[in-house]
Amino acid sequence: MHDLKFILSLIAIYIMGYFTAMPVGATQIEIAKRSFANLTKAALMIALGSAISDTMYGFIAFFGIAPFLKSEFVMSIFWLGASIILFILGIYTLLHYKKTFSVSAQCDIIKNLKVSFITGFSLAVTNPMMIFWWLAVYQIQKDIGLIVSFNTIEKVIFLLAGGLGIASYLVTLTFILKWAKKFLSEKIEKRINIGLGIALLVFGLYFLIRSLHVLI
C-alpha cells in the first residue's frame, strides 16, 4: 500500500512540476529566443539550468534552511538580482531586434551552451519562492493521503520527479517553438524580438519594484 501511494505521489509531483513551468516567464522567453534561432542545444541548456535550480530549492525546502529565505530582506536581494539579469537580457534583445533568428544563431553568446546553462540557472535561482511551492505541493499530497511519511531517499526521489516534470515542459516548449519557426516571416521575427525584449524589461521592472519596496 505504501509503495502504491509513493508511486502515485511521484506521478502527482511530476504533473504538478510540468504545469508549474507553463506560465510565461523570463526562462520561457530565453528558451523561445534560442528555439526560434534553431539553437536547440542552447535552449535545452536553459531548460536544464532552470530545472536544476528549481530542484535545488526543493532540497533547500526539505532539508533545512528554508527559514533563512523567509526574510523579506533576503528575498529582496534575490529580486534585485533578478531585475539586473532581466534588464541586461532585455536591453540586449532590443538592441539586436533587427537580427533574424537565423542571424541570431550565429551569435556566440546566444549559442554558447555554458552561457545558456548559467542563464537558465540564474533566472530560476532568483526566484526563491519555489521553496514555498515545494512545501505547498508536499502539504497538498499529505492532506489528500498520498504522503504519510518520507524517508530521506524517498524525499530525494520525490524532488527529482518534480524537477523532471519542470524540465519536461521546458523541453516540450523548446521543440514546439522550433517547429513553429518554420511559419515565421522576417517581419514577424523582428516583431517577436521586440516583444521578447519588452517582456524581459517588464519582468525586470516588476522585480526591481518589489525589491526596492522592501529595501527603501
N, C-alpha and C positions, 0 to 999 in steps of 0.2 A: 504493500500500500504506500509506504514511504517512497519507494522507487518510482511509482507511478506519479505521485504528487510532484516529485522532484523533476521528472521529465516534463510534466505539464507546466511547471514553473519556468523551466528553461524555454519552452515554446512561447510562453506568455511574455517573458522578458525580451526574447528575440523580436517578437511582433511589436512590442512597445518601443524598442530601440529603433526599429525600422520606421515607424510612423513619427517618432520624435524627430528624426532627421529631415522630415519633409518640409517644414516651414522654411521659406526662403530667408537665407541669412548670408553673411559675408563668405562663409565657406562654400555655399552653393554657387555664389557669384564667381568665385575664383575657379571652381570646377567648370562652370559654364565657359569662362574665357578660354580655358585650355581645351575643353572638349570641342568648341566651335573651331578652334585652330588645329584640330586633329592631333593634339598633343595628348594622346590617351594615357601614356605612362605618367606624364606630369599631372594630369587630372587625378589619376589613381593614387599618386603620392599625396595629393591634397587630401583625398578621402582617407588614406592610411594615417596621415598625421593627425587629422581631426578625430578619427575613431580611437586612436591610441590615447590622445589627450582626454577625450570623454571617458574612456575606460579607466584611465588613471584617477580621475575624480571619483569613480566608483570605489576604487581601492582606498582612497582617502576617506570616503564616507564610511566604509565598512570596517576600516582598521585603525580609526582613532584620532585623526587631527582635524576633523570637520569643525569642532567648536572654534578653532582658531580663525576659520574663514567665515564665521558668523559676524565678525566685527565689521561694522559699516565702513570704518576707515580702511581696513584691508581690502574690502570689496571695491571701494572707490579707486584704489591703486590699480586693481585689475581692470576696471572700466577705463581708467585713464590710459593704460597701456593699450587697450583695445582701440580707443579712439585714435591714438597715434598711428597704429598699424593701418587702420582703415583709411585715415586721411592720406597716408603715403600711397596706398594701393589705388584709392580713388583718383587722386591727382595724376598719378602715373597713367591710369586708364584714360582719363580725359585728354591728357597731353598727346596721347598716341591714338586718339579715336579714329583718325583717318586711315589707319592701317587696317587692311582687310585681315580676316583671320588667317589666311594663307601666308600673308606677310608676317603677321604676329608670330607665326610658328617658327620663324627664323630667329626670333629674339632669344638671346642666350639666357636672359633672366627668367623668362616665362617657361622655357623648355627645360631649364636645369632641374633635375629631379631632386637634388638636395634642397634647393631653394623652395621648390614646391612642397616638399615634406615639411620643412620648417614653417612655411606659410600656413599650411593646414593645421599644424600643431599649435602655432602661436595664436591663430584666430580662435581656436577652440579653448585653449588654456586661459584666455582672458574672460572666460565665462564660468566662474566657479559655481554659479547657480546649478550646474549639472550635479553637484554634490547633493543638493536637495531633491533633484529629480530621482536620483538613485535611491535615496532614503524613502521618497514617496512611493515609488513603484514596489519597493520591498514591503512597505507597510500595507499597500493595497493587496498584494498577494497574501500577506499574512492574515489580513482581515477576512479574505474570502476562503481561507483554509488551505491554500496551496503550500504555504510555508508554515511549518511548525517550529523547527529549529534547524539551522545550518551549521555544520562543522566548517572548519577553515577551507578544506578542499572544495566543498560544495559551494561556498561563497565565491571562491575563485572561478569555478566553472560558471556560476550564475553571472558573474561580472563579464566574463569572456563572451557568454551568449548574448548579453545585452550589447556589448561592443560590436559583435558580429552583425547584429541587427542594424546598428547605426551605419556600419561600413557597407552593408548590403544595399541599403537605399542609395548611398552616395555613389557606389559602383554602378547601380542601375541608372542613376541620373546621368552619369558620365556617358554611357553608351547610347542612351536616348537622345541626348543633346548632340552627340557626334553624328547620329543618324539624321537628326533634324537639320544639321548644317548643309546638307545636300540641297535644301529647298530655299536657301537664303541668297538674295542678290547682294551685290556690293553695297548698294544704298542702304539696304536693311541692316547689313553688318555694321555699318558706321553708326546707325541709329541705336543698335543694340549696345555698341561700345559706349555711347554717350549715356544710355540708360543704366548700364552696369556701373559706370563711373559715378554717376549721380547717386545711385543706390548705396554705393560704398561710403560716399561722403555723408549721406543721411544717417546711416548706421553709426558712422564716426561721431557725428554731431550729437546723436542720441546718447552715446556712451560718455561723451565729454560733459554734457549737461548733467547726467546722473552723477558723474564723478565730482564735478565742481559743486553740486548741490550739497555734498557731504563735506568736502574739503574746505569750502569757504565758510 
